Amino acid sequence: MVSVKLVAFAGVTALMASAASAADMPMPMPMPHVEEFAAGWYLRGDIGMTNQGADKLGVGDASDAEFRTVHLDFDSSPLFGLGVGYQFNNWIRGDVTGEYRGKSSLHALERSIVDVGFVNQFTGTKDEWVGLANIYFDLGNWYGVTPFVGAGIGFAHNTIDNFTDVAISTAGLAFAGSESKTNFAWALHAGLSYDITEHFKVELAYRYLNLGDAETGILTRRDFSGCNCRSMKFEEIDSHDLKIGVRWMLGPVAAAAPPAPVIRKY
């Protein structure tokens, strides 16, 4: 009977020692949450519409003191762009884009300051190639929606074509050949992107784009009797663009480094 009590006591003692030893052992650390983001190279494509204007209509490289611009306007035109870029982290990305902006009809009217009855009416078309290097700042992600802002610099190759000058009061007519000019260009961006998948995103964006100047060829009279010996210059052309774009991530989804485990000391 005594031996049974001794065995039972020894068993209880062993269980208590085992429990104490288990209590002294460190608890298993929970797996840290790893935040994923799409990093690496991407391709992009854009389509949209332009809404263009110009500050001033002048003669060649100088202002025309004899005439005052009454009206100057460009019609909307489509734009098509492609680009390649790199997503650096959750907040910053950059890309290089090239786009063609379709032919936009131009309409202008100027009146003589000396002879108020003398009016010139101008028509023609304008199109351009634009190349930009852009940087964007993504401002957080809410249920797949990411607002962003950005800026870009580059060049605009502006072409004026089919230009005519009609002197309404005298029925005079002159025309100019196609002429192109390359300028410094800059842009400001704002918009929203939506994550269709981790590798495919859709954008809706607004862009302000400054295209610099454009100039016609030398005006020639309709009957080729002589040269008007002047060209027309459109100064500070800009555009308010609305765009829909898509981005395809080329690399695998990268993972942010997990936080260091918390070590407790007793």
Buried (B, 14 or more C-beta within 10 A) or exposed (E): EEEEEEEEEEEEEEEEEEEEEEEEEEEEEEEEEEEEBBBBEBBBBBBBBBBBEBEEBBBBEEEBEEBEBEEBEBBBBEBEBEBEBBBEEBEEBBBBBBBBBBBBBBEBBBBBEEEEEBBBBBBBBBBBBBBBBBBBEBEEBEEEEBBBEBBBEBBBBBBBBBBBBBBEEEEBBBBBEEBBBEBEBBBEBEBEBBBEEEBBBEBEBEBBBBBBBBBBBBBBBEEEEEEBEBBBBBBEBBBEBBBBBBBEBEEEEEEEEEEEEEEEEE
